[in-house]
Amino acid sequence: MRRDATRRIDGLFAGGITLIGTAQQRTGIVKQPRERVSVAAEGVAGDVQADRRFHGGPDKAVHHFPADHYARLARQFPALAPRLGPGTLGENLSTLGWTDDDIAIGDVYGAGNVALQVTQPRSPCWKIDDRLGEPGAARWIAGQAITGWYCRVLAAGELRVGDELVVVERPAVPVTVATFWRIVQAHRPPVADLERLAAIPGLATDWRRRIEERLAWLAANPGVDSIK
């Protein structure tokens, strides 16, 4: 177990549907701070997703984004700095001190009677660009592997700002969120790396399927220099 296995909850966020961008697209990315939230298998009480095909559900019940990353965003996009801070990118849970390089897929952590398991990185999409009014922001976040991560809820309950989060379980062969993201974004990653990802306990069902399909494609096309 890492020496930094405990962190404090600095922010909790939930929200309904709003309209953003010039096209006034419906989204749940705009959230408001909460002092406490109830979490269950389907997510945070009072939190709504506009498109359930790509957001929400048991494998993406809670979005945890490190507040540490906002300083990097501000350096890259100085004009956005006054608007950047915990909650801006639609996260439900904010902490300082744990980043994508610290937390591993399959890690289990929680506070009190709540237990969360890390399932996958967040996949940044166009809604981040519209939210920030900055085309290319989502691509930059993905390229830097500072996406944050999603969790499933293993044990439901209530989280409060100020609660301590404690890592209680880690896979025997940990793969950090950042490492996972860099491997799956690679043009033709080593088969052994993909096999290691597919074997991670707790990995989101959809990601396991996609990795297994990619492994099958690579096996069937050993000489083809193309991403699947």
N, C-alpha and C positions, 0 to 999 in steps of 0.2 A: 504494500500500500504506500502511496506517495506521502511525503511529509506534509504536503499542502492539501490534505484530503478533506479539509473543512473550509467552507466559505459562508459568508452572511448573505442573505437575500436583501439586496439593496432596492429592488423595485419589482412590482407586480402590475400587470397590465391586462385589460380586457376591453372589448368594444363591439359595437354593432356595425352595420353596413353604412358606408359613406360613399360619396362620388368624388373621384379625383381625376386630374389631367384634363386636357382640352376636350377629350371625348367623353368626359364625365362617366368613367367606368365605375361600376359597383365594386367595392372592395371592403375587406375587413382589416386592412393594414393599419388603419387609424385607430389607436387604442388610448384609453385613459388610465391613469394610475389608480391602483386600488391598494388599500392597506392590508386587505386579506382577500383570498379567493378560495373557493372550493374547487377541487380537481377530482375528476372521475375518468372512467375509461374513454369517454368521448371528448374530454378536454376540460377547459376552464369554464366554470359557470358564468354565464353572461357574455361569453366570447362567441362571436359569430363569424363564419367564413362565407364569402360570397359565392365561391365556386368549389363545391365539395368534391369535384372530380380530382382536384389537385391539392386541396388544403383540408386540414382537419382529419378526423378519423382516429382510431386507436393508435396507429403507428406514428401519428403526428399530433398527439393530443396537446402537448405543451412545447412551445418554442422558446428555447433558452439562447439568448444572445449576449456575449460578453460586453459589458460597458467599455472594457479596455479598447475595443476596436474603434470607438467613435473618434478617438484622437487621431488614429491613422486616416480615417475618412476625412477629418477636418484638414489634415495636412495635404491630402490629395485634392480635395475640393474646397479650397479656402472660403469661397463665397458661401458655402453651405454651413460653415462652422457655427453661426449663431443658432441654427435650427437643429443641430445634431445633439443627441443625448439619449439616455435610456428611454425606450418606448418608441423611438422614431421609426424603426424598421419593422414594427409590428410584433415585437417579441412579447411573450407573456411573462418571462422571468429574466431578471437582470442581476448579474453579480460582477464583482471585480476580482481578478486574480486567477480565474480559470479561463483559459482560452481554448481554441480548437487544437492547439499543440499539447494541451494538458489532459483533456477529457477524451476517453476512448469509446468507440462504439461498443455497446454492451455494458458499459459502466452502470452500476445501480447506485443512486444516491437519494437522499431525501431528508425530510425534517419531520420530527414527531412521528406520527403514524403514516405519513405519506411516503411512498416509495416510487421513484421514477427511474426508467431505464432508457439510456441513450440508444436511439434506433438508427439515425442517419443524419447527414448534414442537411441543412436547409439548401434548397436549390433556388438561388436568387432569380427573380423574374422581372418582367417589365414593370410590375407595379412599384418596385423600388425606384425605378427611373421616374415614373409619374409622380410618386410621392415626394421625391426630392426635386423634381423639375430638372434632372440632370441625366440626359441620355448617356448611356455607357456606365453608369454607376454600378448597376447590377453585375455587368460583365467584369468590372474591376474587382468587386468584392469576391466574385467566384475565382478570378485569377489569383487573388492573394490568399485564397483558402481561409477567409475570415467570415464564414457564412453563419456561424452558430450552428445549433443542432436541434433536432426534435427528440422528444421523449414519449414513451408510452407510460401510462399510469399503472403500476403494479399493485399499489395499495392506495385507495382513495382517501381523501381527507381535506384538511384545510392548511393552506400556507399563509404565513404572515410576513410582512416586511420586518426584517430584523431577525427572523429565524435563522438558525445555523443549518446549512446543508452539509451533510456528511456522506462521503463516498464509503459504501459498505461492501461493495463487491466489484471486482474487475476481472475480465477474461484472462485466462492463463497466458495467452499471447495477445497483448493489447495492440490495437491499431487505433491511433488517434484520429479524431475527426478530420484534421488537416491532412494526414497521410492518406486516409480513405479517399478524400476528395481529389487529391492530386493523382492518385492511381486511376480512378475512374475517368478523370478528364484527359489522361494520357492518350496519345494517338493510337499506340499499340502497346499497352502495358505487358510486362512479362506474365505469362500464364500462371506462374507460381504466386505472383502478387494477387491476381484475381481469385485464385483458389483460396488464398488466405482470407480474402474478404468474404467469400461465399461461406466460409466456415465459422464466421464470427457468431457467437451466441447472442441472440437479441436483435440481430440485424433486421430491419424492416422487411416485411414479406415482399413488397414490390421490388426493393433493391436486390434481394437475393435472387428473385426471378430474372431480373435484368442482367445480373452478373453471370448467372448460369447460362442464359441465352448467348451472352457475349463469348463465354468460354466455348460453347458448342460451335459458334460461328468461326472462332479462331481455329479450332481444331479441324473444321471442314475446309478452311481457306488458309493454309499455312503460308503460302507465298504471296498473299494479297496484302498490299500495304494500304489498308483502309480501316477506318474506325467503324465499329459496330455498336 
